[in-house]
Amino acid sequence: MAVVADKIGKLLVDAKLITEQQLNEALATVKASKGASRLGSTLVKMGYVPEEKLLAFLAQQYRVPAVDLKMYQNIDPAIIKLVPLELVKKHMVLPLRRVGATLTVAMLDPTNIFALDDLKFRTNYTIEPVIAAETSLIETIKKYYGGGAAGAADAAGAAKSILQAKDYTLSDAPEGDELAALGQAQEGPTVDVEDFDKTVGDALDSVEVAETEQDGGVITGEVEAPIVKLVNGILVNAMKVGASDIHIEPYETVFRIRYRVDGDLQTVMNLPLKVKNAIISRIKIMSKLDIAERRLPQDGRIKLKLGPKKDIDFRVSILPTLFGEKGCLRLLDKSNIQVDKDKLGFDAKQAADLNSALAAPYGMLLVTGPTGSGKTVTLYSCLQAVNTVDVNISTAEDPVEFNFMGINQVLVQPDIGLTFPAALKSFLRQDPDIILIGEIRDFETGEIAIKAAMTGHLVMASLHTNDAPATINRLLNMGIEPFLVASSVILVIAQRLCRRICGGCKEPDPSVTPEVMKKFGMIDADIAGATPMKGKGCDKCNNKGYKGRVALYQMMPITENIRTAILRGASTDELKKITVEEGVRNIRMSGHLKVAQGVTSISEVEGVSVAE
């Protein structure tokens, strides 16, 4: 590093931007700091060279563009997530934008091959370095990786506003070590148990966790103790911010609480280790689990009452880990679930294909995608569309996430012999019209489901595959005969979820030009009339630019061409080719349409799909 500083210093002297004496004084200061200061920032602080001139000179020497980070006040959070904090601190870098397979990164030293290699290895993108001024780079890194607030975090205040991770701040760091506290800021403050009673209680007096007839429920409306208040606060506030999951995680030195909001995990607060057993025990009591059993995983359920008309269920999973028991709570808020298929975001052709399948008297409709991609909501929406008084509907689910009037829902319990195949066999003796299977996991379930679809029943089910064509081969690989698949399956839906641009701060994105869209793979028909948007950040979206999620679909009706291909044992690639020829949009192509409509961004679509 000293050799590089000497070389840059001599070039500055040769360019007559500084004198030899000024260089020597600055080098002496850098040496005295023992590596905490850099030559460039030292020359600027000593008043020997303006930062703008230094930046322009370095850009010319390194032959890379210089950037003004004031123009990057709304970097896409998905881009920030590509480069972890440890690399940012190690190499003083900041990701700015991504176009195709190229990631543009602001750096102090764009010749640092170790940094470039680290970035390429970690992100799997080609790195395009640009140079930025040190002071503005540090401030911008603090903004995006440190929560964006100034001053030390107030622990009691953090507990009182338990959700406001955006207010968690950087601690004071020595000069030249401005990024040293970022890791601490990312994790939030530690809140001591003595503060709980006076900081969390007042707003929770009306909260009641009600007794249920099945397996939920504990405590009455009385707020009993600080731990009770804190746990209630964590649950209530998760609902307020629209979290889908709560993670309660013990580590060696910290007990962390995180929420998953719009698909991203966010640290809410850290708690002292001494309360971890009390909090997990409280959750176990609420979900009627064995508080003495700490060696085995346990599953339960909580029903939270918020006033006379508002109920929220939490599906609870407790897992023993190296440093204690971890809790994961899935929020099941029926009031927020969208079960109107016409509002799920299908394009005109997809909607027509789905309506045609739902109108069929028999056959199988499959929904596929990874965990958390919205398959259950899609299946429930399809069920609600056909849930009329003249049909009998039965479902086998593990777990039953939401209950609906007019649908006979069965909770699968393998430990007592109530498996998916057992439930299906019983359904066939219950005079069903429509059957839903939570997931086809094995040959026996798949075979019974397909035979039911061939004998006058409309069957809906989910699978875990990457796309619609792969679903066919997944069934074949289970051992189901091709002629059974070809004659029973009528529609396959593959889907992914990506974040929706916030409607409160949405504005046109001039950086997404027709050339950028073309490079992204969009066809001329989608580019024509496209209105790509971005979210600049507002209070409604917590300054993230995104709020809520939107689904991207691939909808593959089983046409005669596809049915013939299945019968002759066509590969997944062959089926993909046929679907494209028949006008089926894959998930990436559906994303193209959402970008053109200004619903989501290119980076979001790239994050959940692959180009084919």
C-alpha positions as CSV (number, residue, x, y, z in Angstrom):
1,M,0.0,0.0,0.0
2,A,2.9,2.3,0.8
3,V,4.5,1.7,-2.6
4,V,1.2,2.6,-4.3
5,A,0.9,5.8,-2.2
6,D,4.4,6.8,-3.1
7,K,3.8,6.3,-6.8
8,I,0.5,8.3,-6.8
9,G,2.2,11.0,-4.7
10,K,5.0,11.4,-7.2
11,L,2.5,11.6,-10.1
12,L,0.6,14.3,-8.2
13,V,3.9,16.2,-7.8
14,D,4.7,15.8,-11.5
15,A,1.3,17.1,-12.4
16,K,2.0,20.1,-10.1
17,L,-1.1,19.5,-8.1
18,I,1.0,19.4,-4.9
19,T,4.6,20.2,-3.9
20,E,7.3,17.7,-2.8
21,Q,7.1,19.1,0.7
22,Q,3.3,18.7,0.9
23,L,3.7,15.1,-0.3
24,N,6.3,14.3,2.4
25,E,4.1,15.9,5.1
26,A,1.1,13.9,4.0
27,L,3.1,10.6,3.8
28,A,4.4,11.2,7.3
29,T,0.8,11.7,8.5
30,V,-0.3,8.5,6.8
31,K,2.6,6.6,8.3
32,A,1.8,7.9,11.8
33,S,-1.8,6.7,11.5
34,K,-0.5,3.2,11.1
35,G,-2.7,2.5,8.0
36,A,-5.9,4.2,9.3
37,S,-5.6,7.0,6.8
38,R,-5.0,7.1,3.0
39,L,-2.8,9.4,1.1
40,G,-5.6,10.9,-1.0
41,S,-7.9,11.7,2.0
42,T,-5.0,13.0,4.0
43,L,-4.0,15.5,1.2
44,V,-7.6,16.7,1.0
45,K,-7.9,17.1,4.8
46,M,-4.7,19.0,4.9
47,G,-6.0,21.4,2.3
48,Y,-3.3,20.6,-0.3
49,V,-5.6,19.5,-3.1
50,P,-9.4,19.8,-3.7
51,E,-11.2,16.5,-3.6
52,E,-12.7,17.1,-7.1
53,K,-9.3,17.7,-8.7
54,L,-7.9,14.6,-7.0
55,L,-10.8,12.5,-8.2
56,A,-10.4,13.7,-11.8
57,F,-6.7,13.1,-11.7
58,L,-7.0,9.5,-10.3
59,A,-9.7,8.7,-12.8
60,Q,-7.4,9.8,-15.6
61,Q,-4.5,7.8,-14.2
62,Y,-6.5,4.6,-13.6
63,R,-8.4,5.1,-16.9
64,V,-11.7,4.4,-15.3
65,P,-14.8,6.7,-15.0
66,A,-15.2,8.9,-12.0
67,V,-18.7,9.0,-10.4
68,D,-20.5,11.6,-8.3
69,L,-22.2,9.5,-5.6
70,K,-24.7,12.3,-5.0
71,M,-26.3,11.0,-8.2
72,Y,-26.8,7.6,-6.5
73,Q,-29.2,8.4,-3.6
74,N,-31.6,5.7,-4.5
75,I,-29.6,2.5,-5.2
76,D,-31.8,-0.5,-5.6
77,P,-31.7,-2.6,-2.4
78,A,-31.4,-5.7,-4.5
79,I,-28.1,-4.4,-5.8
80,I,-26.9,-3.6,-2.3
81,K,-27.6,-7.1,-1.2
82,L,-25.3,-8.5,-3.9
83,V,-22.2,-7.4,-2.0
84,P,-22.1,-8.4,1.7
85,L,-20.9,-6.0,4.4
86,E,-17.7,-7.9,5.0
87,L,-16.5,-7.2,1.4
88,V,-17.6,-3.6,1.7
89,K,-15.5,-3.1,4.8
90,K,-12.6,-5.1,3.5
91,H,-12.2,-3.3,0.2
92,M,-14.1,0.0,0.6
93,V,-16.5,-0.7,-2.3
94,L,-20.1,0.1,-3.1
95,P,-22.3,-1.7,-5.7
96,L,-24.2,0.9,-7.9
97,R,-26.1,-0.8,-10.7
98,R,-26.4,-4.0,-12.6
99,V,-27.0,-4.4,-16.4
100,G,-27.2,-7.9,-17.6
101,A,-24.2,-9.8,-16.2
102,T,-22.2,-6.7,-15.4
103,L,-22.1,-5.1,-11.9
104,T,-20.8,-1.5,-11.6
105,V,-18.9,-1.0,-8.3
106,A,-17.6,2.3,-6.9
107,M,-14.0,1.9,-5.4
108,L,-11.2,4.0,-4.1
109,D,-8.6,1.9,-5.9
110,P,-10.0,0.3,-9.1
111,T,-6.6,-1.4,-9.7
112,N,-7.0,-3.6,-6.6
113,I,-7.2,-7.0,-8.3
114,F,-7.8,-8.8,-5.0
115,A,-11.0,-6.7,-4.5
116,L,-12.1,-7.3,-8.1
117,D,-11.5,-11.0,-7.8
118,D,-13.4,-11.2,-4.5
119,L,-16.3,-9.3,-5.9
120,K,-16.5,-11.4,-9.0
121,F,-16.3,-14.7,-7.0
122,R,-18.9,-13.6,-4.5
123,T,-21.4,-12.1,-6.9
124,N,-20.8,-14.2,-10.0
125,Y,-20.9,-11.0,-12.1
126,T,-18.4,-9.2,-14.4
127,I,-17.2,-6.3,-12.3
128,E,-17.0,-2.8,-13.9
129,P,-15.0,-0.6,-11.5
130,V,-15.5,3.2,-11.2
131,I,-13.7,5.6,-8.9
132,A,-15.4,7.7,-6.2
133,A,-14.3,10.4,-3.8
134,E,-13.4,8.8,-0.4
135,T,-15.6,11.0,1.8
136,S,-18.7,10.6,-0.3
137,L,-18.0,6.9,-0.7
138,I,-17.9,6.4,3.1
139,E,-21.0,8.4,3.6
140,T,-22.9,6.5,1.0
141,I,-21.7,3.2,2.4
142,K,-23.0,4.3,5.8
143,K,-26.3,5.2,4.3
144,Y,-26.9,1.8,2.7
145,Y,-25.1,-0.5,5.0
146,G,-25.5,1.3,8.3
147,G,-29.1,2.2,8.5
148,G,-28.7,5.8,7.4
149,A,-29.1,7.5,10.8
150,A,-26.7,9.5,12.9
151,G,-25.8,9.2,16.5
152,A,-25.7,6.3,18.9
153,A,-28.6,4.0,19.2
154,D,-30.9,4.4,22.2
155,A,-31.7,1.0,23.6
156,A,-34.9,1.8,25.3
157,G,-36.1,3.7,22.2
158,A,-35.3,0.8,20.0
159,A,-37.4,-1.5,22.2
160,K,-40.3,0.9,22.2
161,S,-40.4,1.1,18.4
162,I,-39.4,-2.5,18.0
163,L,-39.7,-2.4,14.2
164,Q,-37.6,0.6,13.4
165,A,-34.4,-1.1,12.3
166,K,-33.9,1.9,10.0
167,D,-33.2,4.0,13.2
168,Y,-30.4,1.7,14.3
169,T,-27.2,3.7,14.0
170,L,-23.5,3.7,13.6
171,S,-21.4,3.9,16.7
172,D,-18.6,6.4,16.9
173,A,-15.5,5.1,15.2
174,P,-11.9,6.5,15.2
175,E,-10.9,8.8,12.4
176,G,-9.9,6.7,9.4
177,D,-12.0,3.8,10.6
178,E,-15.4,5.1,9.6
179,L,-16.6,1.6,8.6
180,A,-15.5,-0.2,11.7
181,A,-18.9,0.0,13.3
182,L,-21.0,-1.1,10.4
183,G,-21.3,-4.7,11.4
184,Q,-22.7,-3.6,14.8
185,A,-25.1,-1.2,13.1
186,Q,-26.4,-4.0,10.8
187,E,-27.4,-6.1,13.8
188,G,-29.1,-3.4,15.8
189,P,-28.7,-2.5,19.4
190,T,-28.9,-4.8,22.4
191,V,-32.0,-4.1,24.5
192,D,-31.8,-5.1,28.2
193,V,-34.7,-6.9,29.9
194,E,-35.1,-4.2,32.5
195,D,-36.3,-1.8,29.8
196,F,-39.1,-4.1,28.5
197,D,-41.8,-3.3,31.0
198,K,-41.7,0.5,30.6
199,T,-41.0,0.5,26.8
200,V,-43.3,-2.1,25.3
201,G,-46.3,-2.4,27.5
202,D,-48.7,0.5,26.9
203,A,-49.8,-0.3,23.4
204,L,-50.3,-4.0,24.0
205,D,-52.9,-3.9,26.8
206,S,-55.6,-4.8,24.4
207,V,-53.8,-7.7,22.9
208,E,-55.3,-11.1,23.7
209,V,-53.9,-14.6,22.8
210,A,-57.1,-16.6,22.9
211,E,-57.7,-20.2,23.8
212,T,-58.7,-22.2,20.7
213,E,-60.6,-25.5,20.4
214,Q,-57.6,-27.1,18.7
215,D,-53.9,-26.5,19.2
216,G,-53.5,-22.8,19.6
217,G,-53.6,-20.3,22.4
218,V,-52.5,-19.2,25.7
219,I,-52.7,-16.2,28.1
220,T,-55.6,-13.9,28.7
221,G,-55.7,-10.3,27.8
222,E,-53.8,-9.4,31.0
223,V,-50.2,-8.3,30.3
224,E,-48.4,-10.3,32.9
225,A,-44.6,-9.5,32.8
226,P,-42.0,-7.9,30.6
227,I,-41.2,-11.0,28.7
228,V,-44.9,-11.5,27.9
229,K,-45.1,-7.9,26.7
230,L,-42.0,-8.3,24.5
231,V,-43.2,-11.5,22.9
232,N,-46.6,-9.9,22.3
233,G,-44.9,-6.9,20.8
234,I,-42.8,-8.9,18.5
235,L,-45.9,-10.7,17.2
236,V,-48.1,-7.6,16.8
237,N,-45.4,-5.5,15.2
238,A,-44.6,-8.3,12.7
239,M,-48.2,-8.1,11.6
240,K,-48.1,-4.3,11.4
241,V,-45.1,-4.2,9.0
242,G,-46.5,-7.0,6.8
243,A,-43.9,-9.6,7.8
244,S,-44.4,-13.2,6.5
245,D,-42.0,-14.8,9.0
246,I,-40.4,-14.1,12.4
247,H,-36.9,-15.6,13.1
248,I,-35.8,-15.8,16.7
249,E,-32.2,-16.8,16.6
250,P,-29.6,-17.6,19.3
251,Y,-25.9,-17.2,18.6
252,E,-22.8,-17.3,20.7
253,T,-22.9,-13.6,21.7
254,V,-26.3,-12.3,20.7
255,F,-30.0,-13.3,20.6
256,R,-31.3,-11.9,17.3
257,I,-34.9,-11.1,16.2
258,R,-35.5,-10.8,12.4
259,Y,-38.6,-10.3,10.2
260,R,-39.0,-11.4,6.6
261,V,-40.7,-8.5,4.8
262,D,-41.4,-8.7,1.0
263,G,-39.1,-11.7,0.8
264,D,-36.1,-10.0,2.6
265,L,-34.9,-10.7,6.1
266,Q,-34.5,-7.6,8.3
267,T,-32.8,-7.4,11.7
268,V,-35.3,-5.9,14.2
269,M,-33.3,-6.0,17.4
270,N,-30.8,-7.9,19.4
271,L,-31.6,-9.1,22.9
272,P,-29.3,-10.1,25.8
273,L,-28.5,-13.8,25.9
274,K,-29.9,-14.2,29.4
275,V,-33.5,-13.9,28.1
276,K,-33.3,-16.4,25.2
277,N,-34.7,-19.3,27.2
278,A,-37.5,-17.2,28.7
279,I,-38.6,-16.0,25.3
280,I,-38.6,-19.4,23.6
281,S,-40.4,-20.9,26.6
282,R,-43.0,-18.2,26.4
283,I,-43.6,-19.0,22.7
284,K,-43.8,-22.7,23.5
285,I,-46.4,-22.0,26.2
286,M,-48.4,-19.9,23.7
287,S,-48.3,-22.7,21.1
288,K,-48.9,-25.5,23.7
289,L,-45.5,-27.2,23.2
290,D,-43.4,-29.1,25.7
291,I,-41.2,-26.4,27.4
292,A,-39.0,-29.1,29.0
293,E,-38.1,-30.7,25.6
294,R,-35.1,-28.9,24.2
295,R,-33.4,-31.7,22.3
296,L,-36.0,-32.2,19.5
297,P,-37.8,-30.0,17.0
298,Q,-41.4,-29.1,17.8
299,D,-44.3,-27.6,15.8
300,G,-47.3,-25.7,17.1
301,R,-49.8,-22.9,16.4
302,I,-50.8,-19.6,18.1
303,K,-54.0,-17.7,17.5
304,L,-53.7,-14.0,18.3
305,K,-56.8,-11.9,18.8
306,L,-56.5,-8.2,17.9
307,G,-59.9,-6.8,19.0
308,P,-63.3,-8.5,18.4
309,K,-62.9,-9.1,14.6
310,K,-59.2,-9.5,13.9
311,D,-57.6,-12.9,14.3
312,I,-54.1,-13.9,13.2
313,D,-52.6,-17.4,13.3
314,F,-48.9,-18.1,13.7
315,R,-47.4,-21.4,12.6
316,V,-44.6,-22.1,15.1
317,S,-41.5,-24.2,14.5
318,I,-38.9,-24.7,17.3
319,L,-35.5,-26.1,16.3
320,P,-32.6,-27.0,18.6
321,T,-29.3,-25.4,17.4
322,L,-25.8,-25.2,18.7
323,F,-26.4,-22.2,20.9
324,G,-30.0,-22.8,21.9
325,E,-33.4,-23.2,20.4
326,K,-34.4,-21.2,17.3
327,G,-37.9,-20.2,16.7
328,C,-39.5,-19.5,13.3
329,L,-43.1,-18.2,13.2
330,R,-45.0,-18.0,10.0
331,L,-47.8,-15.4,10.0
332,L,-51.1,-16.6,8.6
333,D,-53.3,-13.5,8.3
334,K,-56.4,-14.5,6.4
335,S,-57.4,-10.8,6.0
336,N,-54.3,-10.1,3.9
337,I,-54.5,-13.2,1.7
338,Q,-55.5,-12.5,-1.9
339,V,-57.8,-15.3,-3.1
340,D,-59.3,-13.6,-6.1
341,K,-57.7,-15.3,-9.1
342,D,-58.5,-12.2,-11.2
343,K,-56.2,-10.1,-9.0
344,L,-53.2,-12.4,-9.0
345,G,-51.6,-10.7,-12.0
346,F,-52.1,-13.1,-14.9
347,D,-51.9,-11.7,-18.4
348,A,-54.8,-12.2,-20.8
349,K,-53.6,-15.5,-22.3
350,Q,-52.7,-16.9,-18.9
351,A,-56.1,-15.9,-17.5
352,A,-57.9,-17.6,-20.4
353,D,-55.8,-20.8,-20.0
354,L,-56.6,-20.9,-16.2
355,N,-60.3,-20.3,-16.7
356,S,-60.4,-23.1,-19.3
357,A,-58.7,-25.6,-16.9
358,L,-61.0,-24.6,-14.0
359,A,-64.1,-25.2,-16.2
360,A,-63.0,-28.7,-17.1
361,P,-65.1,-31.5,-15.5
362,Y,-62.0,-33.5,-14.7
363,G,-58.2,-33.5,-15.0
364,M,-55.2,-32.3,-13.0
365,L,-54.0,-28.7,-12.4
366,L,-50.5,-28.5,-11.0
367,V,-48.8,-25.5,-9.4
368,T,-45.0,-25.6,-9.1
369,G,-42.3,-23.5,-7.6
370,P,-39.9,-23.3,-4.7
371,T,-40.9,-22.9,-1.1
372,G,-42.3,-19.4,-0.5
373,S,-43.2,-18.7,-4.1
374,G,-47.0,-18.3,-3.5
375,K,-48.2,-21.7,-4.6
376,T,-50.7,-22.0,-1.7
377,V,-52.3,-18.7,-2.5
378,T,-52.6,-19.7,-6.2
379,L,-54.2,-23.0,-5.3
380,Y,-56.6,-21.4,-2.8
381,S,-57.6,-18.8,-5.4
382,C,-58.4,-21.6,-7.8
383,L,-60.4,-23.3,-5.2
384,Q,-62.4,-20.2,-4.3
385,A,-63.2,-19.7,-8.0
386,V,-65.0,-23.1,-8.1
387,N,-66.3,-23.1,-4.6
388,T,-70.0,-23.1,-5.2
389,V,-72.9,-24.7,-3.3
390,D,-73.3,-27.4,-6.0
391,V,-69.9,-29.0,-5.7
392,N,-68.1,-31.0,-3.0
393,I,-64.5,-30.0,-2.3
394,S,-62.0,-31.8,-0.1
395,T,-58.4,-30.9,0.6
396,A,-55.4,-32.7,2.2
397,E,-52.9,-30.2,3.5
398,D,-49.8,-30.2,5.6
399,P,-50.3,-27.8,7.3
400,V,-53.8,-26.2,6.8
401,E,-52.7,-22.6,6.4
402,F,-56.2,-21.0,6.0
403,N,-59.7,-22.3,6.5
404,F,-62.5,-21.6,4.0
405,M,-66.3,-22.0,4.3
406,G,-67.6,-24.7,2.0
407,I,-64.3,-26.6,1.7
408,N,-63.6,-29.8,3.7
409,Q,-60.0,-29.4,4.8
410,V,-58.0,-32.3,6.3
411,L,-54.8,-31.8,8.2
412,V,-52.3,-34.6,7.2
413,Q,-50.7,-36.2,10.3
414,P,-48.2,-38.9,9.2
415,D,-47.4,-39.8,12.8
416,I,-50.9,-41.4,13.2
417,G,-51.1,-42.8,9.7
418,L,-53.1,-40.0,8.1
419,T,-50.8,-39.5,5.1
420,F,-51.6,-37.9,1.8
421,P,-52.4,-41.3,0.1
422,A,-54.6,-42.3,3.1
423,A,-56.5,-39.0,2.9
424,L,-56.9,-39.3,-0.9
425,K,-58.3,-42.8,-0.7
426,S,-60.9,-41.6,1.9
427,F,-61.8,-38.6,-0.3
428,L,-62.7,-41.0,-3.2
429,R,-65.3,-42.5,-0.9
430,Q,-66.7,-39.1,0.0
431,D,-68.4,-38.3,-3.4
432,P,-65.9,-35.5,-4.2
433,D,-66.1,-33.2,-7.3
434,I,-62.8,-31.3,-6.6
435,I,-59.8,-32.5,-4.7
436,L,-56.7,-30.5,-3.6
437,I,-53.5,-32.1,-2.5
438,G,-51.1,-29.9,-0.6
439,E,-48.0,-31.5,-2.3
440,I,-47.3,-34.6,-4.4
441,R,-44.2,-36.0,-2.7
442,D,-44.0,-39.6,-3.9
443,F,-45.2,-42.2,-6.4
444,E,-48.2,-43.4,-4.3
445,T,-49.6,-39.9,-3.9
446,G,-49.0,-39.0,-7.5
447,E,-50.6,-42.3,-8.8
448,I,-53.8,-42.0,-6.7
449,A,-54.1,-38.3,-7.7
450,I,-53.7,-39.0,-11.4
451,K,-56.2,-41.9,-11.3
452,A,-58.7,-39.6,-9.5
453,A,-58.2,-37.0,-12.2
454,M,-59.0,-39.6,-14.9
455,T,-62.2,-40.8,-13.2
456,G,-64.3,-37.6,-13.2
457,H,-62.6,-35.4,-10.6
458,L,-60.8,-32.1,-10.9
459,V,-57.6,-32.4,-9.0
460,M,-55.3,-29.6,-7.9
461,A,-51.8,-30.1,-6.4
462,S,-48.4,-28.6,-5.9
463,L,-44.9,-29.8,-6.7
464,H,-41.4,-28.5,-6.2
465,T,-39.8,-27.9,-9.7
466,N,-38.0,-25.0,-11.4
467,D,-40.5,-24.5,-14.3
468,A,-43.6,-25.9,-15.9
469,P,-41.9,-28.3,-18.4
470,A,-39.8,-29.8,-15.6
471,T,-42.9,-30.8,-13.7
472,I,-43.8,-33.4,-16.3
473,N,-40.5,-35.2,-16.0
474,R,-40.7,-34.9,-12.2
475,L,-43.9,-37.0,-12.4
476,L,-42.3,-39.4,-14.8
477,N,-39.2,-39.8,-12.5
478,M,-41.5,-40.7,-9.6
479,G,-42.4,-43.8,-11.7
480,I,-45.8,-42.6,-13.1
481,E,-46.4,-43.9,-16.6
482,P,-46.2,-41.3,-19.5
483,F,-49.7,-42.3,-20.8
484,L,-51.2,-41.5,-17.3
485,V,-49.5,-38.1,-17.2
486,A,-50.4,-37.2,-20.8
487,S,-54.1,-38.2,-20.3
488,S,-54.6,-36.5,-16.9
489,V,-52.7,-33.3,-16.6
490,I,-54.4,-30.4,-18.2
491,L,-52.4,-27.3,-17.0
492,V,-49.1,-26.6,-15.2
493,I,-48.4,-23.3,-13.5
494,A,-44.9,-22.3,-12.5
495,Q,-44.4,-19.2,-10.5
496,R,-42.0,-16.9,-8.6
497,L,-42.4,-13.9,-6.4
498,C,-40.5,-10.6,-6.8
499,R,-40.9,-7.3,-5.1
500,R,-43.4,-4.7,-6.4
501,I,-42.3,-1.1,-6.9
502,C,-43.9,1.1,-4.3
503,G,-47.0,2.9,-5.6
504,G,-46.3,5.8,-3.2
505,C,-43.0,6.8,-4.7
506,K,-43.1,5.3,-8.2
507,E,-41.5,7.4,-10.9
508,P,-40.1,6.8,-14.5
509,D,-36.7,5.3,-14.6
510,P,-34.7,7.0,-17.4
511,S,-31.8,4.6,-17.0
512,V,-33.8,1.7,-18.4
513,T,-33.5,2.6,-22.0
514,P,-34.7,0.5,-25.0
515,E,-31.1,-0.7,-25.4
516,V,-31.0,-1.8,-21.7
517,M,-34.3,-3.6,-22.2
518,K,-33.0,-5.3,-25.3
519,K,-29.9,-6.4,-23.5
520,F,-32.2,-7.8,-20.8
521,G,-33.8,-10.0,-23.4
522,M,-37.1,-8.2,-23.9
523,I,-38.7,-8.5,-27.3
524,D,-39.7,-5.5,-29.5
525,A,-43.4,-6.0,-28.7
526,D,-42.7,-5.6,-25.0
527,I,-40.3,-2.7,-25.4
528,A,-42.7,-0.7,-27.6
529,G,-44.8,1.5,-25.2
530,A,-42.8,0.2,-22.1
531,T,-42.9,2.5,-19.1
532,P,-40.1,1.1,-16.8
533,M,-40.4,2.6,-13.3
534,K,-38.4,2.8,-10.1
535,G,-39.2,3.7,-6.5
536,K,-37.3,6.6,-5.1
537,G,-38.2,5.6,-1.5
538,C,-40.8,7.1,0.9
539,D,-42.3,6.6,4.3
540,K,-44.9,4.1,2.9
541,C,-42.1,1.7,1.8
542,N,-39.6,2.5,4.6
543,N,-37.4,4.2,1.9
544,K,-36.8,0.9,0.1
545,G,-38.6,1.7,-3.1
546,Y,-40.5,-1.5,-3.0
547,K,-43.7,-2.5,-1.2
548,G,-45.5,-5.8,-1.5
549,R,-44.7,-8.6,-4.1
550,V,-46.0,-9.6,-7.5
551,A,-46.0,-13.1,-9.0
552,L,-44.4,-14.0,-12.3
553,Y,-46.1,-17.0,-14.0
554,Q,-45.4,-19.6,-16.6
555,M,-48.7,-21.2,-17.6
556,M,-48.4,-24.4,-19.7
557,P,-51.6,-25.9,-21.0
558,I,-51.2,-29.5,-22.1
559,T,-51.9,-29.2,-25.8
560,E,-52.0,-32.0,-28.4
561,N,-48.3,-31.3,-29.3
562,I,-47.2,-31.4,-25.7
563,R,-49.3,-34.5,-25.0
564,T,-47.7,-36.3,-28.0
565,A,-44.2,-35.2,-26.8
566,I,-44.9,-36.6,-23.3
567,L,-46.1,-40.0,-24.7
568,R,-42.8,-40.4,-26.7
569,G,-40.7,-39.5,-23.6
570,A,-39.6,-36.0,-24.6
571,S,-36.9,-34.3,-22.4
572,T,-37.5,-31.1,-20.5
573,D,-35.6,-29.1,-23.1
574,E,-37.8,-30.5,-25.8
575,L,-40.9,-29.5,-23.9
576,K,-39.5,-26.0,-23.3
577,K,-39.0,-25.6,-27.0
578,I,-42.5,-26.7,-27.8
579,T,-44.0,-24.3,-25.2
580,V,-42.1,-21.4,-26.7
581,E,-43.4,-22.3,-30.1
582,E,-46.9,-22.3,-28.8
583,G,-46.6,-18.8,-27.3
584,V,-46.1,-19.7,-23.6
585,R,-44.2,-17.1,-21.7
586,N,-41.6,-18.5,-19.3
587,I,-41.0,-16.9,-16.0
588,R,-38.3,-14.5,-17.3
589,M,-40.6,-13.5,-20.2
590,S,-43.4,-12.8,-17.8
591,G,-41.0,-10.6,-15.9
592,H,-40.2,-8.7,-19.1
593,L,-43.9,-7.8,-19.2
594,K,-44.0,-6.7,-15.6
595,V,-40.9,-4.5,-16.2
596,A,-42.6,-3.0,-19.3
597,Q,-45.7,-2.2,-17.3
598,G,-43.7,-0.5,-14.5
599,V,-44.7,-3.1,-11.9
600,T,-41.2,-4.3,-10.9
601,S,-37.6,-3.7,-11.9
602,I,-35.1,-5.6,-14.1
603,S,-32.9,-6.4,-11.0
604,E,-35.9,-8.0,-9.3
605,V,-36.8,-10.2,-12.3
606,E,-33.1,-11.2,-12.7
607,G,-33.0,-12.2,-9.0
608,V,-35.8,-14.8,-9.4
609,S,-35.5,-16.1,-12.9
610,V,-32.9,-17.3,-15.5
611,A,-32.6,-16.5,-19.2
612,E,-33.5,-19.4,-21.4
